Amino acid sequence: MTILRPRHLDEALAELAAAPAALVAGGTDVFPALGVRQAPSRVMDLTAVEGLRGISRNGAGWRVGASTTWTDIVRTDLPPCFDALKQAARQVGSVQIQNTGTVAGNICNASPAADGVPVLVAMEAEVELASVSGTRRLPLERFITGPRRTELKPGEIVTALYLPDRDAAVSRFEKLGSRAYLVISIVSVAVILWTEGRIVIGARVAVGAASPVPMRLTEAEAALKGRALSDLSGVVLPHHLAALTPIDDVRATGDYRREAALVLIRRALTGLGGTA
Ligand SMILES: Cc1cc2nc3c(=O)[nH]c(=O)nc-3n(C[C@H](O)[C@H](O)[C@H](O)COP(=O)(O)OP(=O)(O)OC[C@H]3O[C@@H](n4cnc5c(N)ncnc54)[C@H](O)[C@@H]3O)c2cc1C
C-alpha cells in the first residue's frame, strides 16, 4: 500500500494526475465504509496540504477550506448566519468525529443524511474543485448528484467552499434522530432568514434525509418573504414540502419523515423569531 501525504496542492494534483489514489481527509467515512475489504493500494491523505483548512473572509463572502473540521467550525468566531452550521457541527457524531471529520468529507461522501449538507445548501455554498488543468466552481446542489454520487472527476480535489455574505442573517439547524448524539439523522432542517425591521426579506429552507440530495424548499422560502419574524410558526404548510421524496427505511417511514420535516421547520422558525 502506498500512502501519499503531500504538503502542497500542486504536489497533490500532480500525484493524482500521474496515478489515481483514494482521497482521505478525516477518514471517518472512508474507513468505516471499507468494512472487511482491503484498503485501496494507493491512498492520498489530504490533511497536510497547506491552505485547505480554516475559515476566512473572501471578498464579499466567506471561504471554508475543504479540510476544515467540524471542531474548527465550532471554535471559530463567526457571524450569526453560521449558527446553523455550528449547530450541525456539534451534532456530527461525537467530539472525536468532529475533531477529525471535515466539511469536504461530508459533502463528497454524499449521504442524503449528511448533516452539513442541508446547511451548506441553504447557505448557497459553491464548491471549488482543483486539478492539474485548473479550477472550477459549481453550486453544492449541483455538485452532489445523488446518494454517494458527486461531480468530482478523477484527478480533482475539493479545495474549498465559498459562501455569499449573509452576515446579517440568522440561522438555525434542527436534527431528528433516535437519540440526541451519535446518530444518523431521520430528517434534518436548516433555515436562514434575513430581515428588515423584523420583516423577513429573504429566506432559505433546506431539508436533509428526505430526498436523494438535501434540497431547498423554494415555495416555503417564497411564503416566508414579507412575513413578520415574530409570527412565522404557521407560515410553512404541508404543500410547501411537496418536492420532498422521503423513503421508508429502518429509521422511519417516508410519511413520518415528511411530517417530522414540517415540525422541524416550524420549530426552527419559532426559535429564530424568538431570538432575532
Ligand atoms: C461514528 C460516526 C458517526 C458519524 N455521525 C455523523 C453525523 O451525525 N452526521 C454526519 O453528517 N456524518 C456523520 N458521520 C460521517 C462523517 O464523520 C462525516 O461525514 C465527516 O464530515 C466526513 O469527513 P472526513 O474528513 O472524515 O471524510 P473522509 O472519510 O476522509 O472522506 C469521505 C469522502 O470524501 C472524500 N474526500 C474527502 N476530502 C476530499 C477532498 N478535499 N476532495 C475530494 N474528495 C474528498 C473521500 O475520498 C471520501 O470519498 C459519522 C461517522 C462516524 C464514524
The ligand as an ORCA input file, in Angstrom:
! r2SCAN-3c Opt
* xyz 0 1
  C     -19.321      7.136     14.487
  C     -19.642      8.069     13.346
  C     -20.675      8.970     13.498
  C     -20.985      9.852     12.461
  N     -22.012     10.723     12.647
  C     -22.329     11.596     11.662
  C     -23.402     12.503     11.844
  O     -24.060     12.557     12.880
  N     -23.695     13.346     10.819
  C     -22.984     13.335      9.655
  O     -23.284     14.131      8.755
  N     -21.968     12.482      9.464
  C     -21.624     11.615     10.441
  N     -20.589     10.732     10.245
  C     -19.897     10.725      8.971
  C     -18.580     11.547      8.904
  O     -17.985     11.718     10.150
  C     -18.780     12.919      8.252
  O     -19.414     12.805      7.014
  C     -17.433     13.652      8.089
  O     -17.655     15.010      7.807
  C     -16.584     13.034      6.984
  O     -15.375     13.748      6.868
  P     -13.959     13.015      6.748
  O     -12.959     14.083      6.610
  O     -13.759     12.043      7.827
  O     -14.183     12.246      5.369
  P     -13.326     11.034      4.781
  O     -13.812      9.754      5.391
  O     -11.876     11.302      4.854
  O     -13.786     11.116      3.251
  C     -15.151     10.950      2.859
  C     -15.244     11.052      1.336
  O     -14.835     12.337      0.922
  C     -13.728     12.263      0.006
  N     -12.907     13.452      0.273
  C     -12.508     13.926      1.474
  N     -11.878     15.099      1.317
  C     -11.878     15.365     -0.006
  C     -11.379     16.450     -0.801
  N     -10.787     17.514     -0.249
  N     -11.563     16.387     -2.135
  C     -12.201     15.340     -2.706
  N     -12.685     14.289     -2.004
  C     -12.533     14.322     -0.675
  C     -13.068     10.934      0.281
  O     -12.375     10.452     -0.832
  C     -14.294     10.080      0.602
  O     -14.946      9.678     -0.570
  C     -20.244      9.831     11.263
  C     -19.177      8.918     11.126
  C     -18.882      8.053     12.156
  C     -17.741      7.082     12.002
*
